[in-house]
Amino acid sequence: MHSSGRWPGDSRTAREIGQQPATWLRVADAVRRARPEIERLIGLPGRRIVLTGAGTSAFVGEVVARDLARHLGRPVEAIASTEIVADPLAAVVDDRPILLVSFARSGNSPESVAAADLLHRLSPGLRHLVITCDPEGRLARRWSGAANAVVVSLPDEVNDRGFAMTSSFTGMALAALLAFGVDVGVEALARAGSAVLEGAADHASAISGAKPARLVFLGSGPLLGLAREAALKCLELTRGEVVGIADSALGFRHGPKSVLDERTIAVVFLSTDPYARQYDVDIAHELVRSLGEERVVVVGNATGFGGARVWPVPSPPGVPVAGYALLAVIAAQTTALACSLALGVTPDNPFPDGEVNRVVQGVVIHDFLPSEVD
């Protein structure tokens, strides 16, 4: 997966996980070049900011939305493109113009294109910021050169060729934070990412070696989006043979906790926010009592935390929680990869029969008629 070569095999997925810290520096350069154009869009007052995408791209928005809102001092909404397409009027709730930020690895999924087009029709004065890994994708080509749009194309290596989105997830999340002027400290983040990768094989193999049937991922605030992405990576790379479940630290007790059994491993992402972290620590201790120390993994700076496996993921000073999520997701990605390999699944192509595809297929975009707007 990286220079130590400790992962068996040589998959694209492994390489794309391992390349992330290096790609973050190139992502920062790409955003820096686009900043004058981006500021033209962001500087317009009174706009709603809506972050959209499908699947992993939707989780990008969930991870960054809260830190963007804090930084900008105004609400930022994450609404999946799949929800916008199914119910477009619900995304246009007042007459404020919208800045729509679309995240897309390829930009070829039908919902990504349709969501942007629908809101463009329904919201006069809408502006588009497209953050994509493929400048030749349909979404990028649709809005490149438009007076009301800016397309930020990330470096080609961020456009994952493996089945699951890994470096494209962290690349787009980082690009969004930088586009809106959040100080992430990219060089320190990249150094920390390399350090996390160095120890990832041992930690991930310990989890896969326990042969879990279910992996529960919990996170608070921006880390709830991370938990959802972690669960999806687990499902994708193991072909659904290990069930991934995501929830918040507080929400898990309200029914979802019933999923726990003797073949469950719970992973708790500790927030770097001191207040939210208290709830993460509480649920981790509760899970240890339910499952035992060997079936609970605490990811983060767990100094002084006892009674569970600890996967140390340090956060450089000043990095927002959403920036820290780019480090913590490496634990999720490598765990999913380790479980995939342990099950004999090919991570680059878990579904050779085409049941699930790298770019979603089979979606019919139905006409949204003018009478439906009235």
C-alpha positions in Angstrom: 0.0 0.0 0.0 2.9 2.3 0.6 6.7 2.1 0.7 6.8 -0.7 3.4 4.9 -3.0 1.0 3.3 -4.9 3.9 0.0 -5.3 2.2 -0.4 -8.5 0.2 -1.0 -8.0 -3.5 -0.6 -4.8 -5.5 -4.0 -3.2 -6.1 -5.0 0.2 -7.4 -7.1 0.6 -4.3 -4.0 0.1 -2.0 -1.9 2.5 -4.1 -4.7 5.1 -4.1 -5.0 4.9 -0.3 -1.3 5.2 0.1 -0.8 8.2 -2.2 -3.2 10.5 -0.3 -0.8 12.7 1.7 1.2 13.4 -1.5 -1.9 14.3 -3.4 -3.1 16.7 -0.8 -0.2 19.1 -1.6 -1.2 19.0 -5.3 -4.8 19.6 -4.5 -3.8 22.7 -2.5 -1.9 24.0 -5.6 -5.0 23.4 -7.8 -7.3 25.3 -5.5 -4.7 28.1 -5.1 -4.7 28.6 -8.8 -8.5 28.8 -8.9 -9.0 31.0 -5.8 -9.5 34.3 -7.7 -12.5 32.8 -9.6 -13.8 31.0 -6.5 -13.8 34.3 -4.5 -16.0 35.8 -7.2 -18.7 33.3 -6.3 -18.2 33.1 -2.6 -18.1 36.9 -2.1 -21.7 37.4 -3.2 -23.7 38.2 0.0 -27.0 36.6 1.1 -26.5 33.3 -0.7 -27.5 29.9 0.6 -24.6 27.5 0.3 -25.7 23.9 -0.6 -23.2 21.1 -0.9 -24.2 18.1 -3.0 -23.0 14.8 -4.4 -24.0 11.2 -4.5 -22.7 8.4 -2.3 -19.2 9.2 -1.1 -19.4 12.6 -2.8 -22.4 13.4 -0.6 -20.4 12.4 2.5 -17.7 14.9 1.5 -20.4 17.6 2.0 -21.5 16.1 5.3 -17.9 16.1 6.6 -17.0 19.7 5.6 -20.4 21.5 6.0 -20.1 22.3 9.8 -16.6 23.7 9.7 -17.4 25.8 6.6 -20.5 27.2 8.4 -18.3 28.1 11.4 -15.7 29.7 9.2 -18.1 31.7 7.1 -20.5 32.6 9.9 -23.6 31.4 8.0 -25.5 28.2 7.4 -24.1 25.6 5.0 -26.4 22.7 4.0 -25.3 19.3 2.8 -28.1 17.8 0.6 -27.3 14.7 -1.4 -27.9 15.0 -5.2 -30.0 11.8 -5.0 -32.4 13.7 -2.6 -32.4 16.9 -4.8 -33.4 14.8 -7.9 -36.2 13.0 -6.1 -37.6 16.1 -4.5 -36.1 19.2 -6.0 -38.6 21.7 -4.6 -37.6 20.8 -1.1 -34.1 22.2 -1.8 -35.6 25.5 -2.9 -37.3 26.7 0.3 -37.1 30.5 -0.1 -36.1 33.1 -2.6 -32.5 33.4 -1.6 -30.1 32.7 -4.4 -28.0 29.5 -4.0 -24.3 28.8 -4.4 -24.4 25.1 -5.3 -21.1 23.2 -4.6 -21.2 19.9 -6.5 -18.7 17.2 -5.6 -18.0 14.5 -8.2 -15.3 11.9 -8.9 -16.2 11.4 -12.5 -19.2 13.8 -12.8 -20.9 11.2 -14.9 -23.5 9.9 -12.5 -27.0 10.9 -13.7 -28.0 12.4 -10.4 -25.0 14.8 -10.3 -25.8 16.3 -13.6 -29.6 16.4 -13.0 -29.3 17.9 -9.5 -27.3 20.9 -10.8 -29.7 21.4 -13.8 -32.8 21.2 -11.7 -31.7 23.7 -9.1 -30.4 25.9 -12.0 -34.0 25.9 -13.3 -35.7 26.4 -9.9 -33.4 29.0 -8.3 -32.9 32.2 -10.3 -29.4 33.6 -9.8 -27.9 30.2 -8.8 -24.1 29.9 -9.0 -22.2 26.7 -9.4 -18.9 25.6 -7.9 -18.0 22.2 -9.3 -15.2 20.3 -7.5 -14.3 17.3 -9.6 -11.6 14.8 -10.3 -12.4 14.5 -14.0 -12.3 17.6 -16.2 -13.7 15.5 -19.0 -16.7 14.3 -17.0 -20.3 15.4 -18.0 -20.6 17.8 -15.0 -17.4 19.6 -15.7 -18.1 19.9 -19.4 -21.6 21.2 -18.6 -20.4 24.1 -16.5 -16.9 24.9 -17.8 -16.8 28.4 -19.3 -20.3 29.4 -17.9 -20.5 32.9 -16.5 -22.2 31.7 -13.4 -19.9 28.8 -12.6 -16.4 27.8 -11.6 -15.0 24.3 -12.2 -12.1 23.2 -10.0 -10.5 20.1 -11.6 -8.2 18.2 -9.2 -5.0 16.5 -10.2 -5.4 13.4 -12.4 -4.0 11.0 -9.7 -6.9 11.9 -7.4 -9.3 10.5 -10.0 -9.4 7.0 -8.4 -9.3 4.2 -10.9 -10.2 1.6 -8.3 -13.8 0.7 -7.5 -14.1 2.6 -4.3 -13.4 6.3 -3.8 -10.5 6.9 -1.5 -8.1 9.7 -2.5 -10.9 11.3 -4.4 -12.8 11.6 -1.1 -10.0 13.3 0.8 -9.0 15.4 -2.2 -12.4 16.9 -2.7 -13.0 17.5 1.0 -9.6 19.2 1.3 -10.4 21.3 -1.8 -13.7 22.4 -0.4 -12.1 23.6 2.9 -9.4 25.5 1.0 -11.8 26.9 -1.6 -13.7 28.7 1.2 -10.5 29.9 2.9 -10.3 27.5 5.8 -6.7 27.2 7.2 -6.0 23.5 7.1 -2.2 23.5 7.3 -1.7 21.2 4.3 1.9 20.4 4.8 1.5 19.4 8.4 -1.6 17.4 7.5 0.3 15.5 4.8 3.1 14.7 7.3 0.5 13.4 9.7 -1.2 11.4 7.0 2.1 9.7 6.2 2.6 8.8 9.8 -0.9 7.3 10.0 -0.2 5.1 6.9 3.0 3.7 8.5 1.1 2.0 11.2 -2.1 1.3 9.3 -1.4 -2.3 8.1 -1.0 -3.7 11.7 -4.1 -2.0 13.1 -6.3 -2.9 10.1 -5.1 -6.5 10.0 -5.9 -6.9 13.7 -9.5 -5.9 12.9 -9.8 -8.1 9.8 -8.2 -11.0 11.7 -11.1 -11.0 14.2 -13.4 -11.9 11.2 -16.2 -9.4 12.0 -19.6 -9.9 10.4 -20.5 -6.3 11.2 -18.5 -3.1 11.6 -20.1 -0.2 13.4 -18.6 3.2 12.9 -19.6 6.1 15.2 -18.7 9.8 15.0 -19.9 13.1 16.2 -20.4 16.4 14.3 -18.4 16.3 11.0 -17.2 12.8 12.0 -20.7 11.4 11.4 -20.2 12.0 7.7 -16.9 10.2 8.2 -18.6 7.3 9.9 -21.0 7.0 6.9 -18.1 7.0 4.5 -16.4 4.3 6.6 -19.5 2.1 6.5 -19.8 2.5 2.8 -16.1 1.6 2.2 -16.7 -1.6 4.3 -19.7 -2.6 2.3 -18.1 -1.8 -1.1 -14.7 -3.5 -0.6 -16.1 -6.6 1.1 -18.9 -7.0 -1.5 -21.4 -6.6 1.4 -20.0 -9.7 3.2 -19.1 -7.4 6.2 -22.0 -5.2 7.0 -21.0 -1.6 7.7 -23.3 0.5 10.0 -22.9 4.2 10.8 -24.4 6.5 13.4 -23.5 9.3 15.8 -22.2 8.8 19.3 -25.5 9.9 20.8 -27.8 8.6 18.2 -26.6 5.0 18.4 -28.3 4.3 21.7 -31.7 5.2 20.2 -32.4 1.8 18.6 -29.4 1.2 16.3 -27.5 -0.3 19.3 -29.6 -3.4 18.9 -27.2 -4.4 16.0 -24.5 -5.4 18.4 -23.7 -9.1 18.7 -20.7 -11.4 19.3 -19.4 -10.8 15.7 -19.5 -7.0 15.8 -16.6 -4.7 16.1 -17.3 -1.1 16.9 -15.0 1.7 15.8 -15.4 5.1 17.5 -13.8 8.2 15.9 -12.8 10.5 18.7 -13.6 14.1 17.8 -10.9 16.7 18.2 -13.5 19.1 19.5 -13.2 18.8 23.4 -17.0 19.1 23.9 -18.1 16.6 21.3 -15.3 14.2 22.3 -16.9 13.7 25.7 -19.8 11.9 24.1 -17.5 9.8 21.9 -15.6 8.7 25.0 -18.9 7.9 26.8 -20.1 5.6 24.0 -16.7 3.9 23.7 -16.8 3.0 27.4 -20.3 1.7 27.0 -19.4 -0.4 24.0 -16.5 -1.9 25.9 -19.0 -3.0 28.6 -21.2 -4.5 25.9 -18.7 -6.1 23.6 -15.4 -6.4 25.5 -12.1 -4.6 25.1 -11.0 -6.6 22.0 -14.1 -5.7 20.0 -14.0 -1.9 20.4 -11.5 0.3 18.5 -11.0 3.9 19.4 -9.5 6.0 16.5 -7.8 9.3 17.4 -5.7 10.9 20.1 -6.7 8.5 22.8 -4.1 9.5 25.5 -5.4 8.3 28.8 -8.2 6.2 27.3 -8.2 2.7 28.7 -10.2 -0.4 28.0 -10.3 -0.6 24.2 -7.9 -1.0 21.3 -6.5 2.3 20.4 -5.6 3.3 16.8 -3.6 6.5 17.3 -4.4 9.2 14.8 -2.8 12.5 15.9 -4.1 15.8 14.7 -1.8 18.7 13.9 -2.5 21.9 16.0 -5.1 24.1 14.5 -6.6 21.6 12.1 -10.4 21.8 12.0 -12.4 18.6 12.7 -13.2 18.2 9.0 -9.4 18.3 8.3 -8.8 15.7 10.9 -11.4 13.5 9.2 -9.0 13.2 6.3 -6.5 11.5 8.6 -9.0 9.4 10.4 -10.6 8.1 7.2 -7.3 6.3 6.4 -8.2 4.0 9.3 -11.5 3.2 7.7 -10.1 2.8 4.2 -7.3 0.4 5.3 -9.7 -1.6 7.5 -12.1 -2.1 4.5 -9.1 -3.1 2.3 -7.8 -5.6 4.9 -11.3 -7.1 5.3 -11.6 -7.4 1.6 -8.3 -9.2 1.2 -9.1 -11.5 4.1 -12.3 -12.6 2.4 -10.6 -13.2 -0.9 -12.4 -10.3 -2.6 -10.7 -8.4 -5.3 -10.8 -4.8 -4.0 -10.4 -3.1 -7.4 -13.4 -5.0 -8.8 -15.5 -6.5 -5.9 -18.5 -7.0 -8.2 -17.2 -8.6 -11.4 -20.8 -9.5 -12.4 -21.6 -5.8 -12.6 -24.3 -5.9 -9.9 -22.7 -2.7 -8.5 -20.8 -0.3 -10.7 -18.0 2.2 -10.3 -20.3 4.8 -11.9 -23.9 4.2 -11.0 -26.0 2.7 -13.8 -29.7 2.1 -14.3 -30.9 5.5 -13.1 -33.7 7.0 -15.1 -34.0 10.8 -14.7 -37.7 11.6 -15.1 -38.9 14.9 -16.6 -39.7 17.6 -14.0 -42.4 19.5 -15.8 -43.1 23.2 -15.4 -46.5 22.5 -13.9 -44.8 20.7 -11.1 -43.1 23.9 -10.1 -46.4 25.8 -9.5 
